[in-house]
Amino acid sequence: MLRELDSRNAALVKEEQKYKRSDRARIYPRSYQLSAMSAITAWFAKLPRNAQLSVQRLTLYGWLRLLLIVSVYVFLIRPWLMKLAEKSQIAAHEKAAKTSAAGPNVLRGHAKAGGDEGGDAAEGKDYETSKTSSWIWGPKARKRQKQAVDEAVEKELRQAEQDAEDADVEFLKKYCT
């Protein structure tokens, strides 16, 4: 097996020696002679040849090392990074939910968001410290909230009807008299 590897390496060395220094310098000039864009294009031009030569030169030790590196990333590092990202994302969502949490009184318009409620101000309690960590409404609170929303919708409809009637009366006064 060692003889095969030596013969393969010798063949690669001979292939590389085919190219004279002047030929390689003309095709691939030194990096300090290139602008940034031409350096990038030269790197991409050399990429297939370099990749092919690096794969051809890999020994059994090299293949095992590559397998070990890929396995450590896939089975150890990547799951750990995914869990870390998940924890940070959950923390960010909880922080956003906590800062923008609005209680039922805020949604009904009886209190200001982040301010004091009427009952808490009289008792001297801070609204932020008196609220619960999560807004789970009971059946009575849901019923009150639904009634408040229904009343607001009815009020808007009545106002719209009244505005429409006023517009009709104005139109009739303007054009029919």
C-alpha positions as CSV (number, residue, x, y, z in Angstrom):
1,M,0.0,0.0,0.0
2,L,2.9,2.4,0.8
3,R,4.4,1.7,-2.7
4,E,1.1,2.7,-4.3
5,L,0.9,5.9,-2.3
6,D,4.6,6.7,-3.1
7,S,4.0,6.1,-6.8
8,R,0.8,8.2,-6.8
9,N,2.6,11.0,-5.0
10,A,5.5,10.8,-7.4
11,A,3.1,11.0,-10.4
12,L,1.6,14.1,-8.8
13,V,5.0,15.7,-8.3
14,K,5.9,15.1,-11.9
15,E,2.6,16.6,-13.1
16,E,3.3,19.7,-11.1
17,Q,6.8,20.0,-12.4
18,K,5.5,20.0,-15.9
19,Y,4.4,23.6,-15.3
20,K,7.5,25.9,-15.3
21,R,7.6,28.7,-12.9
22,S,7.3,31.2,-15.7
23,D,4.1,29.6,-17.1
24,R,2.5,29.5,-13.7
25,A,3.5,33.1,-13.0
26,R,2.0,34.2,-16.3
27,I,-1.3,32.4,-15.7
28,Y,-1.5,33.1,-12.0
29,P,0.4,36.3,-11.1
30,R,1.4,37.0,-7.5
31,S,-1.3,38.4,-5.3
32,Y,0.5,41.7,-4.7
33,Q,0.4,42.3,-8.4
34,L,-3.4,42.0,-8.6
35,S,-6.2,44.3,-7.8
36,A,-8.9,43.0,-5.4
37,M,-11.3,41.9,-8.1
38,S,-8.7,40.2,-10.2
39,A,-7.4,38.4,-7.1
40,I,-10.9,37.1,-6.5
41,T,-11.3,36.0,-10.1
42,A,-7.9,34.3,-10.0
43,W,-8.8,32.5,-6.8
44,F,-12.0,31.2,-8.3
45,A,-10.1,30.2,-11.5
46,K,-7.7,28.1,-9.4
47,L,-10.4,26.7,-7.2
48,P,-11.3,23.5,-9.2
49,R,-7.7,22.6,-9.8
50,N,-6.8,23.2,-6.1
51,A,-9.8,21.2,-4.9
52,Q,-9.0,18.3,-7.2
53,L,-5.4,18.2,-6.1
54,S,-6.2,18.4,-2.4
55,V,-8.6,15.5,-2.7
56,Q,-6.1,13.4,-4.7
57,R,-3.4,14.0,-2.1
58,L,-5.5,12.9,0.8
59,T,-4.1,9.9,2.6
60,L,-6.0,7.5,4.9
61,Y,-5.0,9.7,7.8
62,G,-6.3,12.8,6.0
63,W,-9.6,11.1,5.2
64,L,-10.0,10.0,8.8
65,R,-9.2,13.5,10.0
66,L,-11.7,15.0,7.7
67,L,-14.4,12.5,8.8
68,L,-13.6,13.3,12.4
69,I,-14.0,17.1,11.9
70,V,-17.2,16.8,10.0
71,S,-18.7,14.3,12.5
72,V,-17.8,16.6,15.5
73,Y,-19.5,19.5,13.8
74,V,-22.6,17.6,12.8
75,F,-23.1,15.6,16.0
76,L,-21.7,17.9,18.7
77,I,-21.2,21.5,17.8
78,R,-24.3,22.1,15.5
79,P,-26.9,20.7,17.9
80,W,-25.4,22.7,20.8
81,L,-25.5,25.9,18.6
82,M,-29.1,25.2,17.7
83,K,-30.1,24.8,21.3
84,L,-28.3,28.0,22.2
85,A,-30.0,29.9,19.4
86,E,-33.4,28.4,20.5
87,K,-32.9,29.5,24.1
88,S,-31.9,33.1,23.0
89,Q,-34.8,33.3,20.6
90,I,-37.3,32.2,23.4
91,A,-35.8,34.7,25.8
92,A,-36.1,37.5,23.1
93,H,-39.8,36.5,22.5
94,E,-40.5,36.4,26.2
95,K,-38.9,39.8,26.7
96,A,-40.9,41.3,23.8
97,A,-44.1,39.8,25.2
98,K,-43.4,41.1,28.7
99,T,-42.7,44.6,27.5
100,S,-45.8,44.8,25.2
101,A,-48.2,42.9,27.5
102,A,-51.5,44.6,27.8
103,G,-54.1,43.7,30.3
104,P,-57.9,43.7,29.8
105,N,-58.3,47.2,31.2
106,V,-55.8,48.5,28.8
107,L,-57.6,46.9,25.9
108,R,-60.9,48.3,27.0
109,G,-59.5,51.8,27.4
110,H,-59.9,52.1,31.1
111,A,-56.1,52.4,31.8
112,K,-53.0,53.5,30.1
113,A,-50.4,50.9,28.9
114,G,-47.6,50.7,31.4
115,G,-49.3,53.3,33.7
116,D,-51.3,53.0,36.8
117,E,-54.8,51.7,36.9
118,G,-57.4,53.7,38.9
119,G,-57.7,51.2,41.7
120,D,-54.0,50.6,42.0
121,A,-53.2,54.4,42.1
122,A,-55.5,54.8,45.1
123,E,-53.8,51.9,46.9
124,G,-50.3,53.1,46.1
125,K,-49.3,50.0,44.1
126,D,-47.3,50.2,40.9
127,Y,-49.1,48.7,37.9
128,E,-46.0,47.0,36.6
129,T,-45.4,45.1,39.8
130,S,-49.0,44.3,40.5
131,K,-49.8,42.6,37.1
132,T,-49.4,38.9,36.7
133,S,-46.7,37.3,34.6
134,S,-49.1,36.0,31.9
135,W,-52.5,37.3,30.9
136,I,-54.8,34.4,31.2
137,W,-58.4,35.7,31.2
138,G,-61.1,33.9,33.1
139,P,-64.7,33.5,31.8
140,K,-66.0,36.7,33.4
141,A,-63.1,38.8,32.0
142,R,-63.7,37.4,28.6
143,K,-67.4,38.3,28.9
144,R,-66.6,41.8,30.0
145,Q,-64.1,42.2,27.2
146,K,-66.6,41.0,24.6
147,Q,-69.3,43.4,25.9
148,A,-66.8,46.3,25.7
149,V,-65.9,45.4,22.1
150,D,-69.5,45.0,21.2
151,E,-70.4,48.4,22.7
152,A,-67.5,50.1,20.9
153,V,-68.6,48.6,17.6
154,E,-72.2,49.7,18.2
155,K,-71.1,53.2,19.1
156,E,-69.1,53.4,15.9
157,L,-72.0,52.2,13.8
158,R,-74.4,54.7,15.4
159,Q,-71.9,57.5,14.8
160,A,-71.5,56.4,11.1
161,E,-75.3,56.3,10.6
162,Q,-75.7,59.7,12.2
163,D,-73.0,61.1,10.0
164,A,-74.6,59.6,6.9
165,E,-78.0,61.1,7.9
166,D,-76.4,64.5,8.5
167,A,-74.8,64.3,5.1
168,D,-78.1,63.4,3.4
169,V,-79.9,66.3,5.2
170,E,-77.1,68.7,4.1
171,F,-77.3,67.4,0.5
172,L,-81.1,67.9,0.4
173,K,-80.9,71.3,1.9
174,K,-78.2,72.4,-0.5
175,Y,-79.7,71.1,-3.8
176,C,-83.5,70.8,-3.1
177,T,-84.3,74.2,-1.8
